[in-house]
Amino acid sequence: MGGQKKAMWVLFKMEDMPSKEEMRKRFSNLYHIYRDHPAIDSKCWWVNEERLEWGAFYIFKSEELLEEYLESDLWVKEIPERWGVKPEVTIVDPGPILCKETVTAPENSWLT
């Protein structure tokens, strides 16, 4: 599929959010889903404990693949069931994508 890359900003607002350490543990257990997903070039999780928010910033290979992802069972069913809340989504056009390193495993991939 052709097309330019597209990005997605995802925001989860939770009244009873797990700790940052618990979130990291959960994310690490799900790492393989995103590493192996053919539509996703990159994903960065983020957490704001003070505001009880967390989410991710994705870079997709194309707008078509992003739209397919948003219609997938993983996004429509599994993610809301796993976290108990439907996330807010904003689709954006990414600027230059700069990466200093490539992470291939969840271990030691968290910036502290």
N, C-alpha and C positions, 0 to 999 in steps of 0.2 A: 504494500500500500504506500502510495506516495503522500506528499504533503509535508508541511512544515511542522516542527515540534510544537506541542501545546503543553501548557502547565495547568495544574490544579492545586489550589490552596484549600485544605480541609481543616475544619474547626469542629471539635467536640467540646460541648459545655456539659459538665457533669456536676451534679450536686454532691455526690459521694465519690470523688475521684481517688483512685489509689495513689500511694506515694510515688515519687519519681523513681525510686529503686524498683518498686513493684511494676511500674509501667515499663521500665527497661527490661525487666525479666520477661514480661509478656511479649514485648516487641521482639526480643531475641528468639523466642519460640516460634514466631511467625516470619522470621527473616527469609526463609526459603521460598515463601509464597511470592514475595516481591522480587527476590534475586532471580527466580526462574520464570517470571512473567514476561512473555515476549513483547508486550506493548509498552512496558515501563523501562525507561532509560535510567532514571534515578528516583530515589525517594529519601527524604530527610524528615524524621520524626522530630517533634518539638513538644515541650511541656512548659506551661506557666502555672506553677502551683498556687501562686497568690490569687490568680483569677479563676482557678479551677477549670482551666482549659488545656487542651492538648490537641495535636493534630499532625498533619504532614504536608509536605510540599512535594508534589510529583512532577516529573518531566516525562511526557509521553512521546513516543516516536512520531505520532501524527494526531490530528484532531479526530480522524475516523477511528483510530484505535482507542482514544480516550472515550469517545461516545460509546463504543462497544463495551468498554470496561464499566461505564456507568450503568449499562443495561444488564450486566452480568449478574449471575446468581451470587457471586462473592460480594459484590457491592450492594445489591438490592436486598439480599436476605441475610447472608452470613455476618457481615460487619455490624449492622444494627443489632442483630441477636447477640453477638459476642460482647458488645459494649453497652447494650441497653439504651442506646440513644442513636438517633439518626443525625449524621453530621451535616453541618452547613458546608456548601461547596461553592467555590468561586473559580471560574475558568479564566485563565489569563494567558497572555502571550509572553513567553520567556524572553529575556534579553540574552546576552552572552552567557554561556554556561562554562564556568571555570572550575576545574577540579584539580587539587594538588595531589590527591592519592585516590586509588581505587580500593574500595573495601570489598572483600570477597567472602568474609565470614563475620558473624555478629560479635564474636569475641573481640574485645578491645576496640570496638568501633565507636564507642561513645566518647564524646569530648567531655572532659571534666574541668 
